[in-house]
Amino acid sequence: MIPPERIFHRLSYLRSTLRCVEHLARLDLPIAGRSVLEVGAGIGNFTSFFLDRGCTVTSTEPRAENVACFRERLAEEPLWPSDRLRIVESDAASLVTHGVGVHDVVVCLQVLNLTGDPESLLETIGALCGELLLVECGTHSGENRNRDTIEFRSLDSVDPGGSLDGRACIPSRPWVFNRLKQAFPHVYMPLEQPLYDRYREDWREADLERGQHRAIFIATRSPLEHPLLVERIPERYPPHPNR
């Protein structure tokens, strides 16, 4: 068995996490002080972002070894009040069974690709979202980038950061956007990308070499007035201000 730290503390994994967190901080979404449901939390690399903003967090993770590592890290350094963080060993389909209810904010970061039934996953977490849903995932950037389509594939189920059952998927940006629109009146995408090459700035031409890039989606019950958010799928992003 691969130790969870070997995956989640890998430099490439941490780089992706840190660039995504920087981007969330810059967006300054209305998250502070809210109840947050974190789906597929791994060993808690994203969790401190929400705890440091005064949120009450329910972090869910289906792999027992990841949950054990997460709890061990917290025991070594109890940096937040224990009543503001609950860790639940559960897959997305069993959240309600484990007593997980509606939260103001639901966060699904780097998780959607790791399932063979992404539509059910979005339906489940959408039903548990009271106000704002944040989804980050890999999407098609090749010939299928502008089609409402999804591709299924197999993935190593032994990897602590991988698919639980060996099934995985790569949706297009329109596929994710349109599924979220079925459950939320407002779906946004940022006009600025994280400072990381896995997030593409120009989507007008197909990328036949890599074929997939990451994307961020924000779905809300109420409209957001935000200079960096648009209710459409951008074709081109301005260069990052720090590039």
N, C-alpha and C positions, 0 to 999 in steps of 0.2 A: 504494500500500500504506500502511495506517495504521501509524505507528510504535507498537511495543508500549507504550512509556512513556505515550503519549497515552491509552491505555485503562486500564492498570494503575495509573497515578498520578493518575487522575481522582479528584476529591474524594469523589464518591459511592462509587466502588469502594474507595478507601482506608478510608472510614468503615465500610463493610460488613466489610472485612477486620479492622480494629482492634476492632470490637465483637465479632466472632467469636473473636478471639485473647484478648480479655479474659475471655470466657466460658469458654474452654478453660482458662485459668489458674485461674479460680475453681473449676472442676470438679476440678482437680488429679488427673487420671487417672494411672494407673501407667505413665508414658511415659519418665521420666528414665532415661538411660543405655541405652535400648533401640535396636534397629535399626528404622528407620522407612522405609517406602516411601511417597513422596508422589506421587500420581497426578494428572496435569494441573497441574503446579506453576506454569505461566505464567512469570513472570520472577522467582519466588522470594519473593513477598510474605509467605508463611506460613512459609518454610523456617527463618528465624532462630529462630522459637519453639521448634523441636525441637533445633536445633544448640546453642542457649543452655542446654538442659537435658541436655547431654552425650550426645545421641543421635548415632548414625551414620546418615546420611540418604542415601537414593537418591531423587533428584528426577527424575521423568520428565515429559516435555512433548513433544507431537507436532509442534509448529510450530517450524521451523528458526529463524525470526526471533526467537521468544521465547527459545529456547535460547541464541542468540547474545547477546541482551541480558542474560540471566541470567549468562552466563559473563563478559561484559564488566564487569558490576557487581562481580562477585567479584574480578576482576583489579585493579580500581581500589581496592578495599578488602578485602584478604584477612584477614577477621576471625576465621576459624576454621581449624584444621589441615586441610590439603588431603585428608588421608586419612579425614576424617569426612564428606565430601560428594562424592557421585558424581552427575553430571548426565547423563541418558540421553535422547537424542532418540528418542522412541518413543510410539506410541499404545498404549492399554491392551491391545489384542489381540496386539501383537507384543512384549510385555515379556519373555516367556520366551525368544523368539528372540534378544533383545538381552542375554541372560545375567542377567536379573533373577530372583532366586529368592525364597524365602520370607523374610519379615521379621517381627519380633515385632509391629510395629504397621503398619497400612496406613491412610493418610489420603486421603480423597476429598472435598475441599472445593470447593463451587461448580462441580462437574464433571458430576454425574449428569444434569443437565438438558440437557447439550450433546451428546447422542448419540441416535441413532434406535434403538439396541438396548441399553437400560439393563439388561435382564435378563442379557445376556451380560457386560456390564461388571461387574456385581455378582458373577457367578459367577467371572470371571477374577481379580478382586482378592481375592475371598474365598479362593480357592485359594492365593493368595500370602501370606495372613495367618496367622501362627502363633498369635497371641493376641488382639489387639484391632483392630477395624475401626471407623473413625470416618467417618461419611458426613454431609455437610451439603448440602441442596438445597432448591429451591423445590418446594412441594406445593400441591395444590388446597385452597382454603379456602372455596369456594363450595358449591353443591348437592352436589357429588361428594366432599366432604371426608371422609365416613365410609365410602365405598365402596372396595372393592379394585379400583381402576381407574386407567388411565393415558391421557393424551391426547398425541397426536403432532402436531407442527407443523414448519414450516420456519423457518430462522433464517439471518441473514446469515453466510456462510462467510468473508467478507473480514475481519471483526472479529477481531483477534488474541486477544480474550478470549471469542470465540464458538464456535459449532459448526464442527468441522473440515470436515464434508461438507454443511453446511446443514440437517441434521436435528436435531431437538430434541424434548424431551418434558416433560410436567408430570405426575408421578405423584401419587396421594393418599398421605397418611401411612400408611394401612393397606397400600397396595401395597408401599411400601418395607419396612415392618416385616415383612410376611409373607414377602417374598423373602429377607430376611436370616435369618428363622427357619428357612428351608429349609437353611441352611448353618451356622448357629451355634446352640448350645444356649441362649444367653442374648442377648436383645436388649433394650436399655434406651433410654429417652428421659429427658432431664433434666426436673426439676420447676421449673427456673428458665430463663427465656429471656434471650438477650443484650439489652442495652439499645439496641434498634434497632427501629423500627416495622415492619420487614419480618418480624419474629418476633411472631406474634400471641399474646396472653395468654388470650383467651377464644374457644374453638372451638365453643361450643354452638350458635351461630347461624351461618347461611351469610353470608359476606361477598360480596355480589353486585356490589359496586363494584370491588374489586381482584381478587378471585377466586383469588389465590394468595399464600401466605406461606411463609417459609423454615422448615425443621425440621432438627433434629439427631438422629442415631441412633448408638448405640454397641452394637456386637455383639462378644461375647467367647466364648472357648472355656471359660473358667473363670468362676464367679460372682464378681461384684463387690459388696462391702458398701460402699454409698455413700449418704449421706443425701439426695443430690440426684438419684438415679437410680431409676427404677421400670421394671419389666418390663411395661409397658403403654403405651397411647397416651393421654396426659392430655387431658381435655376443657377444663380450665381451669388456668391458671398463676397463682400469687400475683404481685402487683405486684413489679417489680424493686426490690431494697432501695435502689438509688440513684436511683429515679425520683421 
